[in-house]
Amino acid sequence: MNFLLDCGITKDTIKKLKENYEESTCFYCLTKQENVKEVIEYLLSIKIEVIDKLLIDRLELFFIPKEKIKKRFENYNLEVLVQLINEDINVLNNV
């Protein structure tokens, strides 16, 4: 999971990921690391500030292809959606 360090993710967050998820899920994350990086870069580009929290609580989001996330987000006012996600990641339950 150290590839996440290159994306600006802290060691503390990586430690929490390893604690919260089964080894098989962490391994899957490693096999999908290019997609995970792309999703992180996209979220950062639209000003999502809670990447660490999303990784810890919603790791499955980072397994979805970036284009699918983009398409889904484009159904909403992106600026408002980003603000809502930054305030409460549970907003993603409705996206």
C-alpha positions in Angstrom: 0.0 0.0 0.0 3.1 2.2 0.0 2.2 3.4 -3.5 -0.3 5.6 -1.8 2.5 7.7 -0.3 3.3 8.9 -3.9 -0.3 10.2 -4.0 0.1 12.3 -0.8 -1.6 9.8 1.5 -0.1 9.7 4.9 1.5 6.6 6.6 -1.2 6.9 9.3 -4.0 6.6 6.7 -2.2 3.5 5.2 -2.0 2.0 8.7 -5.7 2.6 9.3 -6.5 1.0 5.9 -4.6 -2.1 6.8 -6.4 -2.2 10.2 -9.8 -1.7 8.8 -9.7 -4.0 5.8 -9.0 -7.6 5.3 -5.7 -8.6 3.8 -7.5 -9.7 0.6 -9.0 -6.2 0.2 -5.6 -4.6 0.6 -4.2 -7.0 -1.9 -7.0 -6.1 -4.4 -6.1 -2.5 -3.8 -2.5 -3.3 -4.8 -3.7 -5.0 -8.0 -5.8 -1.9 -8.8 -3.2 0.7 -7.9 -3.2 2.5 -11.2 -7.0 2.9 -11.0 -6.7 4.0 -7.4 -4.1 6.6 -8.3 -6.3 7.9 -11.2 -9.3 8.2 -8.9 -7.3 10.1 -6.2 -5.9 12.4 -8.9 -9.4 13.1 -10.2 -10.9 13.7 -6.7 -8.0 16.1 -6.0 -8.5 17.9 -9.3 -12.2 18.7 -8.4 -11.1 19.8 -4.9 -12.2 16.9 -2.8 -10.4 17.4 0.5 -11.3 14.3 2.4 -9.4 11.7 0.4 -7.9 10.0 3.5 -11.4 9.7 5.0 -12.8 8.3 1.8 -9.9 5.7 1.6 -10.5 4.6 5.2 -14.3 4.5 5.0 -15.1 4.0 1.3 -12.2 2.1 -0.2 -14.5 0.6 -2.8 -14.9 4.0 -4.4 -11.3 3.8 -5.6 -11.9 0.5 -7.4 -14.5 2.1 -9.7 -13.0 3.4 -13.0 -12.4 7.1 -13.0 -14.6 7.7 -16.0 -17.6 6.1 -14.3 -17.1 8.3 -11.2 -16.8 11.4 -13.5 -19.9 10.5 -15.4 -21.9 10.0 -12.2 -20.6 13.2 -10.6 -21.5 15.2 -13.8 -25.2 14.5 -13.1 -25.0 17.0 -10.2 -23.8 20.5 -9.8 -20.1 19.6 -9.3 -19.3 22.5 -7.1 -22.1 21.8 -4.7 -21.5 18.1 -4.7 -17.8 18.6 -3.8 -18.8 20.9 -1.0 -21.3 18.4 0.4 -18.8 15.5 0.2 -16.1 17.6 2.0 -18.6 18.2 4.7 -20.0 14.6 5.0 -18.8 11.7 2.9 -22.2 10.0 3.5 -23.5 12.2 0.6 -22.0 9.5 -1.7 -24.7 7.2 -0.6 -27.1 9.2 -2.8 -24.8 9.7 -5.8 
